[in-house]
């Protein structure tokens, strides 16, 4: 029997107009920086009348996801450089 533990990152964004949630978006980022996206409309009527503003917020959410992916990938790169340094030292 083994236990495998994987570190993941989950980002959830809720676009609201006043107190109404219009759209929910999630991004699950695995330990290699690969993202799976999911989104749904919570209120299609409000979405339709505010489509442009919602799209601006979708873009902001995507920027946050990219930043998280980049941080994970940078961390992976730093880790592999450290491993190479240890291997070359011996």
C-alpha positions as CSV (number, residue, x, y, z in Angstrom):
1,X,0.0,0.0,0.0
2,X,1.3,3.5,-0.8
3,X,0.1,7.0,-0.2
4,X,0.6,9.5,-3.0
5,X,0.1,13.1,-2.1
6,X,-0.1,15.8,-4.8
7,X,-0.1,19.5,-4.3
8,X,-2.7,21.3,-6.4
9,X,-4.0,24.8,-6.6
10,X,-7.7,25.7,-7.0
11,X,-8.8,29.2,-8.0
12,X,-12.5,30.1,-7.8
13,X,-13.9,33.3,-9.3
14,X,-17.4,34.6,-8.9
15,X,-18.5,37.5,-11.1
16,X,-21.1,39.5,-9.2
17,X,-23.2,42.5,-10.2
18,X,-24.5,44.1,-7.0
19,X,-25.2,41.0,-4.8
20,X,-26.1,38.7,-7.7
21,X,-23.6,36.0,-8.7
22,X,-23.7,36.0,-12.5
23,X,-21.0,33.5,-13.4
24,X,-18.7,31.1,-11.5
25,X,-15.4,30.0,-12.8
26,X,-12.9,27.5,-11.4
27,X,-9.4,26.6,-12.4
28,X,-7.7,23.5,-11.0
29,X,-3.9,23.7,-11.5
30,X,-1.9,20.4,-11.1
31,X,1.6,20.1,-9.7
32,X,3.0,20.6,-13.2
33,X,1.2,23.8,-13.9
34,X,-1.4,22.3,-16.1
35,X,-4.9,23.8,-15.7
36,X,-8.4,22.4,-16.1
37,X,-11.1,25.1,-16.4
38,X,-14.8,24.9,-15.6
39,X,-17.4,27.7,-15.6
40,X,-21.1,28.1,-15.6
41,X,-23.7,30.9,-15.7
42,X,-25.5,31.4,-12.4
43,X,-27.8,34.0,-13.8
44,X,-28.1,34.0,-17.7
45,X,-30.5,37.0,-17.8
46,X,-28.1,39.2,-15.9
47,X,-25.2,37.9,-17.9
48,X,-27.0,38.8,-21.2
49,X,-27.5,42.4,-20.2
50,X,-24.0,42.8,-18.8
51,X,-22.0,40.7,-21.2
52,X,-19.2,43.2,-21.9
53,X,-18.5,43.8,-18.2
54,X,-18.6,40.1,-17.5
55,X,-16.0,39.5,-20.2
56,X,-13.7,42.0,-18.6
57,X,-13.9,40.1,-15.4
58,X,-13.4,36.8,-17.2
59,X,-10.2,38.2,-18.5
60,X,-9.0,39.3,-15.1
61,X,-9.7,35.8,-13.8
62,X,-7.7,34.3,-16.6
63,X,-4.8,36.6,-15.8
64,X,-4.9,35.4,-12.2
65,X,-4.8,31.8,-13.4
66,X,-1.8,32.5,-15.7
67,X,0.0,34.1,-12.8
68,X,-0.5,31.0,-10.7
69,X,0.6,28.7,-13.5
70,X,3.7,30.8,-14.1
71,X,4.6,30.6,-10.4
72,X,4.2,26.8,-10.3
73,X,6.3,26.5,-13.5
74,X,9.0,28.8,-12.1
75,X,9.1,26.8,-8.9
76,X,9.5,23.6,-10.9
77,X,12.3,25.2,-12.8
78,X,14.1,26.3,-9.7
79,X,13.7,22.8,-8.2
80,X,15.2,21.1,-11.3
81,X,18.1,23.6,-11.3
82,X,18.8,22.7,-7.6
83,X,18.7,19.0,-8.4
84,X,21.1,19.5,-11.4
85,X,23.4,21.5,-9.1
86,X,23.5,18.7,-6.5
87,X,24.2,16.1,-9.2
88,X,27.0,18.1,-10.7
89,X,28.6,18.8,-7.3
90,X,29.5,15.2,-6.8
